[in-house]
């Protein structure tokens, strides 16, 4: 027995050191020190920092200002961060790297008084090799000086970074993102940190994907480096684990000899069966472990969490796993911020926020202007939310150094994020870039991510064939080539606090200050009108969806998801275009989109939602609005039918002059055959009787790392536990235990930021509480006059930290959400429209440009010479067909109404004035068999902007995309 025991111990001692020493990753976020201001000598280890503020990262020095101040007032100054840490003597001879996920804006990094580098773009991650400067077994001091001046300029060139912009890129300064430390062997796989380290890391991808067979060829490629003084023959092994940590495949590449100081690439590939493919609302992720072996010993191992999916971009459409998907989502500010916190939230809260988009049936988030931080990128992987990833810009193309800054950032962002399956689009610009610049961006993608299955394009790109997707900001575009989706439509704003004009606090629809000396009613909506405007605007894209002809729209992203501390147009000092407020409490617009978007293209799941509440004065008579994806909707009040609603914009059903009666209001939806599909109801709540607190936290509970948070919802409820929709009572909170109050937001002085008294609005509000570094029991109490108080207790658990290092990695416990299930095998839409091709056209004048009126380029046009006699065009169809609808896009579509006569041969089939629109108009005509259609202007067009308030920051450029200000554009003519 004794001999057997000794043998077992010897085996363990032989095997374990090589496994444990392969690579260590440490959480480097804990126990930093902060001081605001510039301090000479603060980089030196002996600098006295005893009185500096203890902080834990991620932490923006000006976090208290988030939503308290408008974006342009956020503090910008110089701050210093310092961290004391130790590495054991046994790590001497190994390599040590630090990864900063991002600093804002320009930063100098010092280790033990030595300047180790700078990083200036304010967006992308950066890494440093700390090995030459470390004192193993002794204390080390890492110091970071950060300058987050809005007007920061690159030191070498004095060029300002285009994306450091006071309109949209909120300046949460310092180190607002995570920091990691890696300890590796001297032969190792590099990190995907091109900034400073100039390394590209690991690249995992799949090809030859066979969705139905659940099969693909998985490829792994690692950049490796040998920093030994002798050559090494290196083996490369790949292990693929599923979400249950079950090994599903192991394969190896060829052995490679790596010379001293040499950097090489090693590869391996294998066909893997039984795969689950990543999809919308199906965040199925695999862990791919790539390891380097020398003489039978594991020298380095990297774990990459990734997923596999198949994409295609063609014919104006987008395919995911061989199923067409129309883009339905949000253009969200990359800051994705929260009150009194800014960007720096725990990983579980990122999942909560991004997961809400999927719960609301969005499938895409277009991060605006700058690359999102890694935590949000990985979160979208987990919740199954497609991403469009920009590099960095403001508005317009750039030349010279500012363009080079954009290409360098795109390169670094692609390398850093190319293993994240949720990224399907790389965005080269927030406004059209030149063909030459588009080709540059394509070349960068092709060099660093040639197999990722991602389209690269830009906003607009209507006429550049090489772009792989495009679409304007506000308008509806269609294409039969690369897909077009709107980049940020529906700019209207409205507070969650205001239901309608009949409800306390009785905010008149549209009331608010001027914006740019013009009425701003579109930016001061009540909740019901904001929801209705969102329905109207989505209808424009729904009409042009796949299945409606050869040229289609691939959807769009509404601006924005959650209210944001960025450029605003309404009464408050932050933007309220979101379908949730800053605490992610849904507005009615959230539920409206949930109804309209529940499907890949066509709606697939029946849903119904009644806009508003049912608590009114007995004298109130008002319209009731119902959102439904069914064919008709009946309204019941206390069981009595009020009839069927008037259908508008496909999804909106209006019931006029409904007199309030206490009780239950119910909407029942039916399909075309009269079968019930879904229903929704509202109940009249009683007077507020008590407060209710609900705790939301990560799956591992609250961690005492000084960074983790809980989100607590407070509601005013009646005696039966129903939320009271008109309650606006102030609530006083008291917090006991090792935790920090971060609070919430409401309308009032300083937006109630950090206040421990704030009102419920529409009966509900939320607050954030952050853990300290001390574990323990925490108690939150809430009280309000006339209501029974509420109490909540929860506990924070300890996080082990040794010498400034922790092995606890936040987010590792978060699993992918499988909410929507795997990609359905059924078609996502029905072919509802057959368009008839145009063979040729005759015109009254300018015959040479007649083809511009029916090509696939929305920047080309045909126009007459201003004379009524020449204002006609005749289209010769490719075949005889029964025509029952005419779809046209007229120059100046949002400005002009055209009086038209339309003929099929010699038969008049339509006469009238066209509607103004954000793109295409549809004219229903009596079905007629024809091979020739003539459109004739029968008088002067009328001009008056029907959408005058939908301006962007860079107006009037954003208002002129439809060329209505072209030469002689003010003359009556046909365009």
N, C-alpha and C positions, 0 to 999 in steps of 0.2 A: 504493500500500500504506500509506504514511504517513497519508494522509488518512482512509482506512478505519479505521485503528487509533484515530485521534483521535475519530472519530464513535462508535465502539463504546464508548470510555471515557466519552464525554459521556452516552450512553444509560444506562450503568450508574450514573453519578453522579446522573442524574435519577430513576431508579427506586428505587435501594436505600435512600436515607435514609428514605423514607416507609414502607417495609416494616420496616426494622430499628427505627425509632422508634415503631412502632405501639403496642407494649406489651412491656415487659421484665418477666420474672418471675425473681426470684433466690431461691436457697436461702439463707435467713437463719439457718440452724442452727449455723453453724460459728464457732468462736473466741469463745465467751462466757467470762465470769468469774463465779465463784460464791463467796459467803461466807454461812455459816450464822450467823444472829443479826440483830439490828436495829442499824443504824449511822447515827447522825445525819450528815446531809450526803452520804450515799452517792448521792444523785441528781445531784450537781453534777459537771460534766465534770472539774473539777480534783481530784476526790477521789482519794486515793492507793490504787490497787487492784493494785499490783505483786505483792503477796503473796497475792492471791485465787487460788482454785483454777481452772485452765483447764478448761472443760468444753465439750462440743458437744451441742447439743440434737437430739432431745428427751432430757431428763435430769431425773429426780426426785432431789432432794437426799438423800433417804433410801432410795435404791434398794438399798443393802446390806442393808436389813432385810426385803426381800421374801421371805417364807417362813421367815426366821429367827425373826421375831417373829409372834405372833398379831395379827390385824387391829386389835384394840383397843389394842395396845401400839405401833403404828407412830407414829413421832415426828411431832409437830405443833408447829411453831414458825414464826418469821419468818425468811425468807431473802431475800437480794438477788442479782439477776443483773445484770450489766453487759456491754454490747457496744460496742466501738469500730469505726466504719466510716466510709467516705468514698463520696460520690457525685461524679461528674465535674462540672465547671462547665457542661458542655454540657447537663446535665439541668435546669439552672435554667430556669424557665418551664414545666416539666412538673409533673405531679401524682405524689406518692409516698405509697403506702399500705402499712401493715404489717398482716399477718394472723397472729394467734396462734390456733392450732387449739384451745387450751384451757390454762388455768392452774388450779392448785388451791391455795387456795380463792378468797380475795379478793386482788386485786392492784391496786397503783397503778403507773402507767406515766409515765415522765419522759423527755423528749428534750431534751438540752442544758440540763438543770436546770429545764425547764418541765414542770409537771404537765399531761399531755395527756388523762388520763381514768382511770377505774377499771373493774374488771370483777369481779363478786362471786359468780356462780352456781356456779363451779367445774366447769362441764360444757361449755358451748358456746363456740364460737369467737368472737373479738372482733376488730374492726379499728379502726385509727386513721388519720386523715389527718395525715401527718407534714410535709406541705409547708410550713406556716407556720413551723416550728421548725427547719428544716434549714439547715446551712451547706454550700452546694454548693462542692466543691473543697477543703473542709477537713474535719478530723476531727469526727465527731459521736459522742455517747455516748447510747445508749439504756439506761435503768436501769429495772428492775422490782422492786418490793418485794412479796413474796408472803407472805400470812398463811394458813397451812393448818391453823389451829385447828379441831379437830373441831366445836367449838361456835360457830364463826364466825356472826355475825349481820349481816344487812344493815344498813348504817350508817344509812340514812335512816329505817328503821322498827323496827330492833332485832328483826326477825323472823328466826328461824333457818331455814335452808334444810332442808326436810324430808328431802332425799336425802343430806345429810351425816350418814351413819349408820354406826355402828361395827360393824354386823352384816354389811353386804354391799358397801359402797362404799369399797374399800381406799384409804387416804389416802396415795397417792404424790404428795408435795408439790412445789411449785415450778412448773417449766415442763416437764411430761412429754410434751408433744406438739409437733408441728412449728411452725415460724415461717417465713413467706414475706414477701418484699418485692416490691411492684409499682410500676413506673414507667410512667405513661400520658401521653397527650396531655391537653390541657385539655377536650377533648370526648371522652367515654369512656363505656364501659359500666360500671355500678357493680358492686361486689362483693356477693355474697349474705351480707352481714354486717349483720344488723339490730341486733345489739348494738353500741351506740355510733354506728355510721355511719348506721343507720336506712335502709339500702339493701337492695334485693332481687335485684340481679344479673340473670342470664340464666335463662330457663325454656324447656326443650326438652321437647316431648311429641309423641305420635302419637295420632291418632284415625282413625275409619273404617278400622280395621285388618282386613284380609282375609288370614287366615293361609294358607289354601290357595293363594291367588293371590300370596303374598309381597308384599303391597302395603299401603301406609298413607299417610295424609296427615301429613307431618311439619310441626310448627309450631315456630317460634322466636320468642321474645319477649324483648326486652332493655330494661331500665330504663337510660336514658342521661341524661347531665348535661352541660350546656354551661357551662364556667367561663371562657369568653372574655368580653370586654366587648361583643362584637357578636353578633347573631343569626347562626345558621348553618343552611343547608339541608343536611340530612343524608340520605344514602342508606344503605340497610341491605341487606347481602348475606349470604347463608347458603350455606355449602359443606358437603356431607356426604361424609366419607371413610370407607371401610370399614377393617377391621382390617389390611389389606395396604396401607393408605395410598393406595388408589385412589379418585379422585374419582367418586362415584356420582350426585351431583345438585348443581346450583347454582340458586338462586332468589333473588329480591329482593322487598323490600317497597316500599311507596310512600315517596317522599321526604317528609321531615318538617322543618319549620322549628322550631328550638329557640331560644328567647330567651335572653339572658344570664342565667346563674344558674338557668335553668329545668331541671326534671327531667321527662322524658317517657318514654313507652313506645313502642317501635317493634316491628312485627310482620312476619312473612313466613310463607308456607306453600306447600307443593307436594306433589303426589302423587309418591311414590317407589316404584319397582318393584324387584323382585329382592332384597327384604330378607331378612336372617337374623334371626329373632326370638330375643331373650334368653330363656333357659330354665334349668331346674334342671340343673346340671352342664354348662351350655353358655353360658359367659360371653362371648358374641359382642357386642363393643362397637364403636360408631362414634365418630368424632371429628367434632363439628359445630363449624365455625368461623363465628362471627358477626362481621361487620366493619362499621365506620362509615366512610362516604366523604363527603368534602367537596371539591367542585371537582375530582373525579377522583382524589383522593389518599386513601389508606387512613390514617385517623386513629387507629383502634383496632381490635384484633382479639382475640377471646377464643376459646380452644379448650375445648370441653366434651366430655368423654368420657362417653358415655351408651349406652343400649341401648333397644330397643323391644320391648314385649310386650303381650299382650292379657289382661285379667283379668275375672273375674266372681265375685260373692259372692252366692249365693242358694240357696234350697231346702236349706239346711243343708250346702252344698258349696262348694268353691272350684275355679274353672277357671283354668288358665294356658294361654294360646294354644289355647283351645277344648277342652282336655283336663282332666278332673277330676283333682285331685291331693289326696291326703290328707297332712296335715302330719305329718312324721316328723323330729324333730330335737331340739335341745338348748336349754334355758334356761341361757345362759352368762352369768356375771358380766361386766359391761361392761368391767371392768379387763382381762380376758383375759390375765392376767399370767404372767410367767416368773420363776423364782428369781433373786435378786440383780439383777434388772433392772426388775421391775414391768411397767408398761404399755409402756415405751419400747423397742420393738424395731424393726428395719428392716422396710421394706415387704415384702420377699420372705419374711420369717419370718411376717408376718401371713398371707400367701398360703399358706404351708406349713401353718400351724395351721388356718386356715379351710378350706383345701382338704382337709385330713384328714377334716373332717366330711362333705364330699361323697364322698370316697373310702369312708367308712363308710356311705354311702347315706343320710345325712341330707339333707333338702331345706330345712330351716328352722333359723335361729338366732334365738331370742328373747333379745335383750340385756336384762339385768335392771336395772330401776330408773332408770337414767340413759342418755342418748343416747350411743351409741358414738362414739369419735373417728373423724375423717374417714378415717384410714388403714384402719381395719377396714371402714368402709362401702364404700370403693372396692375393698378386697380381696374382699369378698363379690360385688361386681359381676363381678370377674375370674374367680372360681372357680365362679360360678353357684350361689350359696347365698342363698335367700330370707331376708329379714330382717324381724323385727318391731322397730320403732324406738320406744322409749319417749321421753318427755321427761325427767321426773324426779319421783320420789316415794319414799316408804318403804312404809308400809302405810296403808290407809284413805284416805278422802276428807278434804279439808281445806276450811276456810272462810277468809274474810278474805284477808290479805296472802299467806299460804302458798298459797292456791289461785291467786291472781294470779301468784305466782312460777312456778307450774306452767304456766299458760296462756302466759305470756311465753316460757318455755323451749320449749314446744311450737311456738309461732310461729317462733322463731328457728331451731329444729332443722329444721322443715319447709322454710323458705326455704333453709337451707344444704344440705339433702340431697335436695331434690325432683327432681334430675336423675339420681339413682342408681337404676337399674332394679331392683336386687335388693330394695329396700324395697317390700313389699306390704302391710304393716300399720303403722299408727300406733297406739301404745298410750297411752291417756289415763290409765291408772292401774294400779298393781300390785294394787289391790283395788277393788271396785265403787265407782264414782262415781255421784252422783245423776243423775237424768234431766236436770235443769237444767244440770249441769256437762257432761254428755255432749253436750248441744246446743251449749254454748259451744265445745267442742273440735271438733265437726263444722263449726261456722261458721268456725273458724280454718283448718281444712283446706280448706273450700270457697273461702275468700278467697285463700289462697296456693298451693294445689295442687288446683284444681278438675278438672284433666284427667289426673292422674297414675295413675288406675286403682288407687287404694289404699283399703283399708277402714280405718275408724277405729273403735276400740272400747276395751275395757278387760277386765281380769280380772273374771270373773263376768259381769255384764250378761245374766243369764238371763231377765229379765222386762222389759227396756227395749227397746222395739221399734225405737227410732231407732238403737241401737248396731248396727254393721255386722258385728261378730263378738264373741264372748265365750268363756267357758269358765272353770271353776273351777281351783284350784291343783292339787288332788290327785285329783279325782274324774272320772268319766266322764259327760259331758253329751251329749245328742243334741238335734237340732233339725231342723225342717222349714223354718225361716226363715233367719235369719242363721247362718253356720257357727259351730260350737262346737269349740274344741280346748283341751286341757288345757295350762295355762300352765307347770306345773313338777311333773311327776309323778315318782315313785320316788326317794325321798330317801335311800335306803340308801347306806352308805359302806363302802369297803374298800380296803386298800393293795394296790398292785401287787406288793409284796414277798412276799406270802403266797399260795402256790398253793392248798394245802389242808392238812388235818391230818396227812397222811402225808408231807409234804415239808418239808425244812429251810427255814426255822427253826421249824417245828412250832408254828404259831400256832393255838390252838384256835378253831374257828369261833365268832364272837360274843364272844370274851373281850375285856374292856376295862373301863374305869372307868364308873361310873354317869353318866347324863346327867339333870340335874334330879332327882337322887335316885331315879332309876328305872333298871332294866336297859337297857342300850344295845347289845344284840347286833346290831340292825339297822345299827348304825353302826360295826361292827368285823368285817365279813365277811372271809372268805377270798375269793380271786379266783373260784373256781368257784361259790360260793354267791351272790356279787354278780352274776355273769352270769346265774344261774338266776333270781334275783329280778327282774332286768331283763326276762327273757323272760316271766315270769308277768305282770308289770305291763303290758307292751306288748300281751299277749294280750287284755286287757280292752278296748283301743281297736280292735284288729284285728277283734274280733267285731262291733263296731258300725260298721264302715267303710261307705263308699258301696257300694251294691249289696245292702244288708241291710235294705231297707225304706224307707219314706217319711222317717222320722226317723233321722238318722245322726250319727255323730261324725266330725268332720274331723281327728281324730288328736290329737297332743299333742307337747309338748317335755319331754324328760326333763331333770331337773336333775342334773348339769351335764355339759359335755363334757370339760374338763380340770380336774384337781384345782386348787383355788383358795385363795388366801391370805385367805379370808373365813370367816364364821361356821361353826364346826365342832361336831360332836357326838361324835366318836370319840376315840381315844386321842391322836392327834397334834394339833398346834396349827393345823392348816389342814384344809379340807374335802376329803374324798377320795371324793366321789360321782361323780367323773369316770369316763369310759370310757378315758381316758388319764391318765397321771400328769402332774405339772407340766411335764416335759420333752417331753410329747406322745408318750411311749412307750405303745403300746396295752396295755390290759388285755384279758382274754378278753371282757369285756362289749362292747368295740369290735367284735369280730368277730361276736358274737351279733347285734348290731344290723345289721351289714352283711348278714347272712343274711336277717333278717326284713324289712328295709326296702328291698330291692332291687326297687323297682317304684313306680309312681306311686300306685296303690292296692293292687291285688293284686300279689303277687310276680311278677316277670317274668323274672328271670335266676336259674337254679338255682345254689345255693351250699350248701356244707356246711362245718362247722367242728367240730373235736374240742376240747372245753374241757380246758385243762390241758397236761400234758407226759407223757412216758413214760419216766421215769427214777426207779425205785423200788427199795427193798429187795426181795429175792426173796421175802420172807414176806408182802408186802402183797397184800391182796385188797380191791378197792374198786369202787365204782360208776363207770362211765364215762359221761360226758354228751356228747351230740352235738347240735349245733344245725343244723337243715336246713329248707329250705322245700319239700322233696319230700314224698311221701306215705308212704314207709317207708324205713328205714335199716338196713343190715346192717353188722355189725362183723367185721372180719377181724384176726386176730392171727397174724403170720408166715404169712399166706396161708390160715389155717384159719378157717372161719366160726364165729362165736360166736352166730349167730342174728340176729333182728331186734329192734330196741329197742322199748320201751314208749313210746308217744307221749303227751305231755302238753302242754297249752297250745299246741297245734298245731305248734310249732317245736322242742320239746325231746324228745329220744329218750334214754331211760335204759337202760343195760345193767348189771344188778346183778351183784355178786360176780364181777368179772373179776379173775382172779389174774394178777399181773404176770409177764411173761416177756420177757426182753430181745429186742429186735428191732423190728419194724414193726407199728404199730397203724393200721389203715386203716378208714375209714367210707365205705361206698358207698351212695348215695341213688338211689331209684327213683321213677318216677311211678306212677300208679294202674294203668297197663298193664304195669308191670314193666320198663320201659325205664330204663337207667341215666341219671341226670341230672347228677350231680356226685360228686366224692369228695374226701376229705382224709386226710392221714396224719401220724402222729408217729413219729419214730425215736428209739431209745435212743442218747443221745450218750455218748461216752467221757469220760475224765477231762480236765479243763482242761489244754490243752497250750500255748496261746499266746493272746495278746491280738490283737484286730483293731480297727483304727480306720477309720471311714468318715466322709468329709467331706461336709457339706451346706452349700451356699452359694447366693447369688443367681445368676441367669443371667449377670450381668456380672462375676462374681467378687467378691472382697472389695475394697471401696473404702476408701482411707485417709482417711476423713472423721471418724474418731473416734466413729462411731455404728454403722457397719455391723458385722455379726457373722457368724461361722460357727458352725454346730452340728456337733459331732463326736460320733459314736456309738462307744462302746467295748464290745466283746464278749469274753467268755471262750469260746474255741472248742476243740474237741477236735482230734485229729490229722488228721481229715478235714474240718475247717472247719465243723463243726456247733456251733451255740451250746449251751453247757452250762447247762441250765435251773436247776440247783441251785447254781451258783456264786454265792458272796457275798463273794468275795475283795476285800480293799482294793487299790486301784490307785493308784500314785503317778504324778502327771503332772509333766512339766517343760516349760516354755514358753520358747522363745528367739525373739527378734526383736521388731519393733515392733508389739506387740499386748498387750492387757490380759486377764487371766484373770478370767472371771466365774463359771466352774464350773457345778455342777449341784446335785442334791439327793439325799439318801438318809436313811434313818432312823438317827439318832445325835445326838451333841452339836450343838446349833444347826442341826440338819438338814443338816450339812455345808456350809452356805452359805459360798461363797468358798474352801472348803478345796481344796487341791491334791492331797489324798488322799481318795478316797471309794470306797465299794464298788460293784462291779457288783451288781445285785439281779435275781435270776432270770436271771443271766448277762449282763445288759446295763445300761448307763447312758449318759447323754449329758452333755456340757458345752458351755457357751457361751464363745466367745472374741471379744473386741471389738477392732476395729482401732484404731490410734492415728492421729494426723495425719501420721505419717511413713510413706511407702510402703516396702515391702521384703519380703524373704523371712522366713517364719515357720516354725519347726519345733516340733512337738509330739511328745513321747515319752511312752509309757505303759509302766509295768512293774509286775509283781506276782510275789510269791514262787512259784517252781515253774513259771512260765510264760514262754515266749519273749516278750520285749518287742516293742512295735510303735512305728513312727515314721511321722509324716505331715508333709509339707512343702507349703506353699501360699504365695501371694504376694498382698500388697495393692498396689493400683495407686493412683497419685496422683489427687487431685481438685484441680482448679485453683481457687484462691481469690484474688481480687484485692480488696484494701481491705475485707475482711470479707464479700464477696459472691461467690457461686458460681452458675454457670448449670447445674450438675449437679443435676437434680431426681430424688431417689430414687423409684423406682417407675415412672418413665417407660418403662423397658426391660421392664417386666413385661407379658406378654400374657395375654389371657383364656384360660382353660382350656376346651377343648371336649370334656372327658372323656366325657360321656354322649351327645353328639350332639344334634341338633335335636329338638324336641318331636315324639314319634311321632304319626302320624295315626290310629292304631288306638285303640279304646276302652281305658281304663285299668282297667276292672273288668267283671265279669259280674254281672248281676242274679241273686243267689242266693236271695233271700228276697222273697216277696210278702206285704206286711202287709195285714191285713183292717181296713178302717176301722170305727170304733165309731160307731154312729148315736146311741145314748143309753145311759143307765144307770139302774138302780133300786138303792136302798140300804136298809139296815135303819134308818138314821137319817141326819139331815143331808142330805136329798135335794137341797137347794138348792146344795150344793157338790160334787155328784157329778161334774159336768163337769171339775172341777179334776184329777181322777185320770187324764184322758186328753187334756187340752189340751197345748199345746206350751210350757208354762211350767213349768220344773222347780222353781220356788219356790212354786207352788200345790199344794195337797194336799186330799184328802178323808180324814176320819178319823171313826171311830164314837165313841160316848160311854163306852167302857170296859166295856160289857156284852157278854158273849159272844153273846147273842141278837141283837144288832144288828151284829155284826162280819161283815157280808157285803155283797157288791156284785155285781150281775148286769149284764153288758154285752150290749146288743143290737147285733149286728154289722150292717154295712151290706148284707151279702149272705150267702147260704149259702156256706161255704168249708170245705175240708178243712184242719183245724188240726192241726199236728204239733209246734208249739213255742209256748210262751208266754213272752214277755219282759216283765218287770215291774221297777219301781223302788220299793222299799219305804222309807218314812221310817225313819231310823235304820239305813240299809243296812249300815254298817260295824260297828254296835253290836248289832244284834238279829237273832235267828233266829226266823222265824215258822212255827208249825205250821199248815199249810194243807191244805184239801181244795179241789180244783178240779173243777168239773163242766162237761160239755158237755151242755146241757139237763139231763136227770136222770141222766146217766151220769158216774160218777166216773172222771176221767182222770188225776188226779195226787194223791198224798197224801204228805206228808213235812214235814220241817223245811227251810226255805230256807237257803241258804248266806249268810254275810256277804260283803259285796263292797264295792268302791269305786264302785258305781253300779248297774248293771243285772244281774239274774240271768236265766238262761235255763233253762226247765223243758221238757225233751223229753217229749212225751206220745205215746201211741199215736194215729196219725192217725185223726181222726174228723170226719165232716161235721156242721157245726153252724152255728147262727145266734145262739146264746146261750151265753155263758160266765159261770159263777158262781165267784167266789173267796170262800171262807169260812174264817175263823179258827176252829180247833177246840180251842184252848187258849191258855194264857198264853204270851207270847213270852219267850224267854230273852235275857239281855243280858250281853254281855261283849265289849269292844272287840277285834276281830280284827286291828286295824291300829294299836294303841295307840302305837307309836313313830313314826308318821309325822306328827310335829308340825312346825309352822313356828315361826319366831322369835316371832310374835305370838300364840302359843297362850294361852288355849284357843279364841280366836275361829276360827282355821282348822279347829278340830275340830268346829265346831257348824254347818257349812253345811247339813247335812241336817235341821235343825230337830228333832233328837231331844230338845232341851231346851225345846221349846215348852211352854206351859202344860199341866199334867197329863201331860206326856210320859212320866213315870215309871210311869204306870198301864198295866197290860196292856190293849192295845187294838189295833185294826187301823188302820193309817195308809196 
